[in-house]
Amino acid sequence: MVIRLKSLGKKGISRLLEISGEKKRILIFSVFLAAVSTIIQIIPYIASYKIISLYIDSFQNSVPVDTDAVFSWGITAVVSVLVSMLFNGGSFVLSHFAAFRIIFNLRLRLAKHLATLPLGYFTRVSTGEIHKSIHDNVDLIELFISHKIPDLVMTLSGAVVVFGLYIYADWRLGLICILVYVISLLIQFRIYGDDGVKEEIKGYFRALEDINATSMEFARGIPVLKMFSMSARSFASLKKSVLAYRNFALRFARRGSRDFIIFTILVNFFIFFIYPVVIFINASNPDDYGIVLTALFFTVLSNAILPSLMNIMSISNVIMTINEGVERIDAIFAVKPLPVPANPEKPRNYAVEFDNVFFSYHDDLPDNGSGEKNTERRHCVVNGVSFRVEQGKSLAVIGRSGSGKSSILSLVARFYDADSGSVKIGGMDVRNMSESCLMDSLSIVLQKTFMFEGTIRENIVAGRSGATDEEVLNAARLARCDDIIAKYGLDYYLGGGGNNLSGGEKQRINIARAILKNAPILLLDEVSSALDAENELLLNQALTELKKNKTIIMVAHKLNSVIDADEIIMIDDGRILARGTHESLLRDSEAYRNLWDMYVSADKWRFNAGEREQ
Amino acid sequence: MIQSIRNLTGNRTGKFFRSVFATSLCDLANFGGIIFICWLLYLLLNPYLGGERAQTLHLVLICCGCVAYMVVCFYASIPAYNANFVSTYNNSTRGRLKLAEHIRKLSLGFLSNLNPARVSHSMMKDFSNLENANSHIIPQLFSSLIITVTVFIGLLFYNAPLAISFFCCIPVALAVLCIVRFMGVRLSRNQMAASVEASSRLTEYITGITTIKTNNMSGSRFERLEQSLNRLRSESIRLEVTLMPFALTTMSCVGAGIGIMVMFGQYKLIHQEISVMEFLMLMIVASRSIAPFIAFSLNFMMLQYFSESGRNIGRLMSERPLPGTATELPDGNDLVLRNVSFSYEPGKKILDDVNLEIKSGSVVAVVGPSGSGKSTLVKLLARFYDPDSGSVLMGNIAEGRLTDISTIDPEKLMHRYAMVFQESYLFRGSVADNVILGKKDATSDDVRTVLKKAMVDFAGPDDTVAEEGRNFSGGERQRICIARCMLKDAPIVFLDEITSSLDVYNEFAVQKAVDELTRGKTVVMIAHRLKNIMHSDMIVVMDKGRIVDIGTHDELISRDGLYRKLWHQGGND
């Protein structure tokens, strides 16, 4: 395990240094200062040894003590403390400086990388996860660089220098000390080498993870269980995992405590082990007090490194933490960006065409762990879809959820690239357009609206920075936002997420934004939410304005959108089941007729109608 | 600090202190081994300073004694450490189960809003931290404190001036630590603000990236993010560099002790106020106690961090469960709100002195603009919360026999209610497992019947339901939930108008299922699309926390009030 720790450590720490980039030099210098500071801190111990040996020498040689020498060693002791403090301070400042600059750069690089990724990535990975990686994990790295690395270096350098001095002073005694320490380390970490123990460790972590899972399920399920008066049920499985964990933990601790105690005792007493040898040598040569002085030297210095020797335990924890953080960050960097065209071209017109397009979600995008409920994204597939929408015409896409409707919109906007076939605008594959050119040609109005932190004006203007107030007000009027502007004013500041506005108000501002942008192609996902029912009239009027003079592809939900569309395609399982105008489909497609009946029935549905009629 | 310890140990402080005491003794014994080393060194050096030479046998015996001491320490430590572990893990197990049991009893309202991740975080991480604190931090804290104090007092007796010179810096270090903590709070305010702002800009960037890119705003939004990250960086540096001298003073105060003692000691040596041996012994013992003092300060700082975990748990435990112990349910299913007021946070009243009577068997729709309190009204009827003032009653209005539902055991009350809200949770298991929650002793025929009535045609009773029902679409999940409620066959049904954000297939099917579910029952529905509920027996119109009108659709539409306005706004004629 020790060996494995070391190799993990290399991966984690060396990757960290890679990430550090240009600040590596500052970091190395800070580490150097830390090492020097530690070494200087040993000097007072040496000073006290020197003073005592001066007295012993003087006694043995019957000469008075060289008080000047004694005095100067005393001064040296105090001065070295101050000097070591200065070096420590310097190391501290440099390591923090380097650390903060490093994580600043790292965060920017991550954010820049995020901007190059296919937008589909963001529907699969939760905002929380990404935020955690960029914010919290990077914070951990800062802690590691500014505190742990200097700490590590100080620990190691102290131990190395003292053991080095030992060997220099008397290689036999030095060897004994090193041997005792190494044996204590082996005992402490030997349990990790045992296969049986490895299984236990795995079991321990599994049990802990299990508590996580069962308590999540417990917390999620409790409201429902209470509603059905069965809340005691979920408790049973949580209890089981809690008890299982406890048993693992106790077994593990019992195994480990014996070795830990031996380790502690050996480290505390390691200096004792030189004494039998010293006694033996001294007994065979009583007039030579050199060996006794050496023993004194060893003993005095041993106190200098005692904290470092015990500290070795925390090093392995730290390395494991850093590995996890680095892995998460690398996971983000590993996601491949959307390929950029070498020679971008502009489309000749704004007709949209799908040419035998195939698409499915790939494994390199992480699994959606956020619990987002729209199943369209799950195992959605586009299976050889072909259609053409002329410029200025509208296409309604209808079908069950999970049939592939929303993926069609995503592919036009290049949230993903098709697996085969091509998505074309104006006869040109969207992959040959530059991103900004593509985005300029699209207005996208989806279920989820997003308000920036900024004024209402800024939210309507969005990317069209040159827009005048007159243009903004006009767009707002067309989007039926007059009441909103009257209530708040253009300069009203929206907080993050625009929470001061109701759902319906946000939708209309979103439409104002799209109207102002006036892009030639409109991608519209019409799934409506209950929240804007009170704005339904205004919303419908705003959408009607939005749809004027554009090429439209919409996932249709409202009856009127379907009837008025120039062409309708019915999608099932990623394939086009039927296509045509509303009238031609009613005539020729039974599937369409059934669907249409459902639309009408759903629209006509009145709650409690049956009761009333009785 | 006592409170931290209490939080960390779950109030079993007596037993806890005994195990801490035992491990402290072990650590003290470990430390005490230095006596052997000092003894040996003394005997070895003595001859060279004019003292007697000790016999080799004597020395060897001391060595043996030391080894024996180590062995005794080992065997004595084992039970102490094991007792510590056992009590630690038993405590945390007890604590976890207690927390779970407590959560179970909390109000539906609290539980629906509770982020499950917070609970699992507490269960896992917070209690792990407590275990760590109990098994390592706190015992080490006490043992290192005891060692340091013991050494200090011992050395005081031996040679007071030198002892003081070694330890004099420690009070200084502690004082500086306190100043740093005090100042740190003020200084870190700017840094925390910068951190919060950077975090929210980052969230905005990530959440809005689609909108940002489709509007070609990547550059400007990125700039904003960069600015806030830069500010965070400079504030962080400012904070650390300002605190740096203090932190350093603390760190070096400990090391300084050695330097000062050597300085002071050599002075006394030169003036022959102290013998070489005395100086030596003092040096060795005192410098050995640096390690425990460092351990004390490190553990003290970690204690602050870990007691945050204790507080997290404490906060969950301090949420009050819903009262009510009566197990007898009232006769009759009429519902009455009497002078009910309620707010989620103090000062922001959502419901203000609301009165309402709902006769059993009637279909009631609650309508109003957003923020009017309609969902809160229904939640109070469903006993998600108890009102701040006034009461919710159930029983028979005509005969005047009404019972305050807050006196009834909450889970017993649930026998009368079925709820279908926007989000409904499905468990990992089979479809039948989920449906059978409605009625424990239902037969498989019963299950099949309700599945059919609830339009669950996309899955059979034995089909798997993944965690949270992820393998089904929203509309499909709702139909399974409706089947569950059908099986329960409770007399009162609460509905949040649920056909929104569904595609037409699901909308159609769910509508049919809802019709089946609510046949012959008392229904209270939060309505959004007015045309859907126009046939309700009673429509309750709400605005700003009060009921402003009640009546049938025809009555309300003829009045020139809020209802008519909402009707037209909804695009109806």
Chai-1 contact restraints between the chains, C-beta under 6 A:
chainA,res_idxA,chainB,res_idxB,connection_type,confidence,min_distance_angstrom,max_distance_angstrom,comment,restraint_id
A,Q41,B,G255,contact,1.0,0.0,6.0,A-B,restraint_1
A,P44,B,I258,contact,1.0,0.0,6.0,A-B,restraint_2
A,P44,B,G259,contact,1.0,0.0,6.0,A-B,restraint_3
A,P44,B,V262,contact,1.0,0.0,6.0,A-B,restraint_4
A,A47,B,V262,contact,1.0,0.0,6.0,A-B,restraint_5
A,S48,B,V262,contact,1.0,0.0,6.0,A-B,restraint_6
A,S48,B,M283,contact,1.0,0.0,6.0,A-B,restraint_7
A,I51,B,Q266,contact,1.0,0.0,6.0,A-B,restraint_8
A,I52,B,V276,contact,1.0,0.0,6.0,A-B,restraint_9
A,I52,B,L280,contact,1.0,0.0,6.0,A-B,restraint_10
A,Y55,B,V276,contact,1.0,0.0,6.0,A-B,restraint_11
A,I56,B,Y48,contact,1.0,0.0,6.0,A-B,restraint_12
A,F59,B,L49,contact,1.0,0.0,6.0,A-B,restraint_13
A,Q60,B,Y48,contact,1.0,0.0,6.0,A-B,restraint_14
A,T67,B,I270,contact,1.0,0.0,6.0,A-B,restraint_15
A,V70,B,Q266,contact,1.0,0.0,6.0,A-B,restraint_16
A,G74,B,V262,contact,1.0,0.0,6.0,A-B,restraint_17
A,G74,B,M263,contact,1.0,0.0,6.0,A-B,restraint_18
A,G74,B,Q266,contact,1.0,0.0,6.0,A-B,restraint_19
A,A77,B,G259,contact,1.0,0.0,6.0,A-B,restraint_20
A,A77,B,V262,contact,1.0,0.0,6.0,A-B,restraint_21
A,A77,B,M263,contact,1.0,0.0,6.0,A-B,restraint_22
A,V78,B,G259,contact,1.0,0.0,6.0,A-B,restraint_23
A,V78,B,M263,contact,1.0,0.0,6.0,A-B,restraint_24
A,V81,B,G255,contact,1.0,0.0,6.0,A-B,restraint_25
A,V81,B,A256,contact,1.0,0.0,6.0,A-B,restraint_26
A,V81,B,G259,contact,1.0,0.0,6.0,A-B,restraint_27
A,M85,B,L248,contact,1.0,0.0,6.0,A-B,restraint_28
A,M85,B,S252,contact,1.0,0.0,6.0,A-B,restraint_29
A,G89,B,L248,contact,1.0,0.0,6.0,A-B,restraint_30
A,F92,B,M244,contact,1.0,0.0,6.0,A-B,restraint_31
A,H96,B,E240,contact,1.0,0.0,6.0,A-B,restraint_32
A,F100,B,R233,contact,1.0,0.0,6.0,A-B,restraint_33
A,F100,B,S236,contact,1.0,0.0,6.0,A-B,restraint_34
A,F100,B,I237,contact,1.0,0.0,6.0,A-B,restraint_35
A,F104,B,L229,contact,1.0,0.0,6.0,A-B,restraint_36
A,F104,B,R233,contact,1.0,0.0,6.0,A-B,restraint_37
A,R107,B,L229,contact,1.0,0.0,6.0,A-B,restraint_38
A,A111,B,L225,contact,1.0,0.0,6.0,A-B,restraint_39
A,A115,B,S218,contact,1.0,0.0,6.0,A-B,restraint_40
A,L119,B,T210,contact,1.0,0.0,6.0,A-B,restraint_41
A,F122,B,I209,contact,1.0,0.0,6.0,A-B,restraint_42
A,T127,B,I206,contact,1.0,0.0,6.0,A-B,restraint_43
A,T127,B,T207,contact,1.0,0.0,6.0,A-B,restraint_44
A,I130,B,I206,contact,1.0,0.0,6.0,A-B,restraint_45
A,H131,B,T203,contact,1.0,0.0,6.0,A-B,restraint_46
A,H135,B,S199,contact,1.0,0.0,6.0,A-B,restraint_47
A,I211,B,M123,contact,1.0,0.0,6.0,A-B,restraint_48
A,I211,B,M124,contact,1.0,0.0,6.0,A-B,restraint_49
A,N212,B,S120,contact,1.0,0.0,6.0,A-B,restraint_50
A,N212,B,M124,contact,1.0,0.0,6.0,A-B,restraint_51
A,S215,B,V119,contact,1.0,0.0,6.0,A-B,restraint_52
A,S215,B,S120,contact,1.0,0.0,6.0,A-B,restraint_53
A,S215,B,M123,contact,1.0,0.0,6.0,A-B,restraint_54
A,M216,B,P116,contact,1.0,0.0,6.0,A-B,restraint_55
A,M216,B,S120,contact,1.0,0.0,6.0,A-B,restraint_56
A,A219,B,P116,contact,1.0,0.0,6.0,A-B,restraint_57
A,A219,B,V119,contact,1.0,0.0,6.0,A-B,restraint_58
A,R220,B,P116,contact,1.0,0.0,6.0,A-B,restraint_59
A,R220,B,Y425,contact,1.0,0.0,6.0,A-B,restraint_60
A,G221,B,Y425,contact,1.0,0.0,6.0,A-B,restraint_61
A,I222,B,L111,contact,1.0,0.0,6.0,A-B,restraint_62
A,P223,B,L108,contact,1.0,0.0,6.0,A-B,restraint_63
A,P223,B,L111,contact,1.0,0.0,6.0,A-B,restraint_64
A,P223,B,S112,contact,1.0,0.0,6.0,A-B,restraint_65
A,V224,B,Y425,contact,1.0,0.0,6.0,A-B,restraint_66
A,K226,B,L108,contact,1.0,0.0,6.0,A-B,restraint_67
A,M227,B,M414,contact,1.0,0.0,6.0,A-B,restraint_68
A,M227,B,M419,contact,1.0,0.0,6.0,A-B,restraint_69
A,F228,B,L437,contact,1.0,0.0,6.0,A-B,restraint_70
A,S229,B,E411,contact,1.0,0.0,6.0,A-B,restraint_71
A,S229,B,M414,contact,1.0,0.0,6.0,A-B,restraint_72
A,S231,B,R104,contact,1.0,0.0,6.0,A-B,restraint_73
A,F235,B,A100,contact,1.0,0.0,6.0,A-B,restraint_74
A,L238,B,A100,contact,1.0,0.0,6.0,A-B,restraint_75
A,V242,B,T93,contact,1.0,0.0,6.0,A-B,restraint_76
A,V242,B,R96,contact,1.0,0.0,6.0,A-B,restraint_77
A,R246,B,Y89,contact,1.0,0.0,6.0,A-B,restraint_78
A,R246,B,T93,contact,1.0,0.0,6.0,A-B,restraint_79
A,A249,B,Y89,contact,1.0,0.0,6.0,A-B,restraint_80
A,L250,B,Y89,contact,1.0,0.0,6.0,A-B,restraint_81
A,A253,B,F85,contact,1.0,0.0,6.0,A-B,restraint_82
A,S257,B,Y81,contact,1.0,0.0,6.0,A-B,restraint_83
A,I261,B,F74,contact,1.0,0.0,6.0,A-B,restraint_84
A,I261,B,S77,contact,1.0,0.0,6.0,A-B,restraint_85
A,I265,B,M70,contact,1.0,0.0,6.0,A-B,restraint_86
A,I265,B,C73,contact,1.0,0.0,6.0,A-B,restraint_87
A,I265,B,F74,contact,1.0,0.0,6.0,A-B,restraint_88
A,N268,B,N30,contact,1.0,0.0,6.0,A-B,restraint_89
A,F269,B,G33,contact,1.0,0.0,6.0,A-B,restraint_90
A,F269,B,M70,contact,1.0,0.0,6.0,A-B,restraint_91
A,F272,B,I37,contact,1.0,0.0,6.0,A-B,restraint_92
A,F272,B,C66,contact,1.0,0.0,6.0,A-B,restraint_93
A,Y275,B,L40,contact,1.0,0.0,6.0,A-B,restraint_94
A,P276,B,C63,contact,1.0,0.0,6.0,A-B,restraint_95
A,I279,B,L59,contact,1.0,0.0,6.0,A-B,restraint_96
A,A283,B,T56,contact,1.0,0.0,6.0,A-B,restraint_97
A,Y289,B,Y48,contact,1.0,0.0,6.0,A-B,restraint_98
A,V292,B,L44,contact,1.0,0.0,6.0,A-B,restraint_99
A,V292,B,L45,contact,1.0,0.0,6.0,A-B,restraint_100
A,N303,B,S287,contact,1.0,0.0,6.0,A-B,restraint_101
A,N303,B,R288,contact,1.0,0.0,6.0,A-B,restraint_102
A,L306,B,A291,contact,1.0,0.0,6.0,A-B,restraint_103
A,P307,B,A291,contact,1.0,0.0,6.0,A-B,restraint_104
A,P307,B,I294,contact,1.0,0.0,6.0,A-B,restraint_105
A,G371,B,E468,contact,1.0,0.0,6.0,A-B,restraint_106
A,K373,B,G474,contact,1.0,0.0,6.0,A-B,restraint_107
A,T375,B,S473,contact,1.0,0.0,6.0,A-B,restraint_108
A,R400,B,Y505,contact,1.0,0.0,6.0,A-B,restraint_109
A,S401,B,S473,contact,1.0,0.0,6.0,A-B,restraint_110
A,S401,B,D503,contact,1.0,0.0,6.0,A-B,restraint_111
A,S436,B,N216,contact,1.0,0.0,6.0,A-B,restraint_112
A,M439,B,T214,contact,1.0,0.0,6.0,A-B,restraint_113
A,M439,B,N216,contact,1.0,0.0,6.0,A-B,restraint_114
A,I444,B,T214,contact,1.0,0.0,6.0,A-B,restraint_115
A,F450,B,G208,contact,1.0,0.0,6.0,A-B,restraint_116
A,F450,B,T211,contact,1.0,0.0,6.0,A-B,restraint_117
A,A462,B,N215,contact,1.0,0.0,6.0,A-B,restraint_118
A,G463,B,N215,contact,1.0,0.0,6.0,A-B,restraint_119
A,G463,B,N216,contact,1.0,0.0,6.0,A-B,restraint_120
A,G463,B,M217,contact,1.0,0.0,6.0,A-B,restraint_121
A,G496,B,S200,contact,1.0,0.0,6.0,A-B,restraint_122
A,G496,B,E204,contact,1.0,0.0,6.0,A-B,restraint_123
A,S502,B,S370,contact,1.0,0.0,6.0,A-B,restraint_124
A,V527,B,S501,contact,1.0,0.0,6.0,A-B,restraint_125
A,S529,B,S500,contact,1.0,0.0,6.0,A-B,restraint_126
A,S529,B,S501,contact,1.0,0.0,6.0,A-B,restraint_127
A,A530,B,E497,contact,1.0,0.0,6.0,A-B,restraint_128
A,A530,B,S500,contact,1.0,0.0,6.0,A-B,restraint_129
A,A530,B,H528,contact,1.0,0.0,6.0,A-B,restraint_130
A,A533,B,H528,contact,1.0,0.0,6.0,A-B,restraint_131
A,A533,B,R529,contact,1.0,0.0,6.0,A-B,restraint_132
A,A533,B,G570,contact,1.0,0.0,6.0,A-B,restraint_133
A,E534,B,P369,contact,1.0,0.0,6.0,A-B,restraint_134
A,E534,B,Q569,contact,1.0,0.0,6.0,A-B,restraint_135
A,E536,B,G570,contact,1.0,0.0,6.0,A-B,restraint_136
A,E536,B,G571,contact,1.0,0.0,6.0,A-B,restraint_137
A,L537,B,Q569,contact,1.0,0.0,6.0,A-B,restraint_138
A,L537,B,G571,contact,1.0,0.0,6.0,A-B,restraint_139
A,N540,B,G571,contact,1.0,0.0,6.0,A-B,restraint_140
A,M598,B,V504,contact,1.0,0.0,6.0,A-B,restraint_141
A,M598,B,F508,contact,1.0,0.0,6.0,A-B,restraint_142
A,Y599,B,V504,contact,1.0,0.0,6.0,A-B,restraint_143
A,S601,B,F508,contact,1.0,0.0,6.0,A-B,restraint_144
A,A602,B,V504,contact,1.0,0.0,6.0,A-B,restraint_145
A,A602,B,E507,contact,1.0,0.0,6.0,A-B,restraint_146
A,A602,B,F508,contact,1.0,0.0,6.0,A-B,restraint_147
A,W605,B,Q511,contact,1.0,0.0,6.0,A-B,restraint_148
A,R606,B,H535,contact,1.0,0.0,6.0,A-B,restraint_149
A,F607,B,N532,contact,1.0,0.0,6.0,A-B,restraint_150
A,F607,B,I533,contact,1.0,0.0,6.0,A-B,restraint_151
A,N608,B,V363,contact,1.0,0.0,6.0,A-B,restraint_152
A,N608,B,H535,contact,1.0,0.0,6.0,A-B,restraint_153
A,N608,B,S536,contact,1.0,0.0,6.0,A-B,restraint_154
A,A609,B,H535,contact,1.0,0.0,6.0,A-B,restraint_155
A,R612,B,H535,contact,1.0,0.0,6.0,A-B,restraint_156
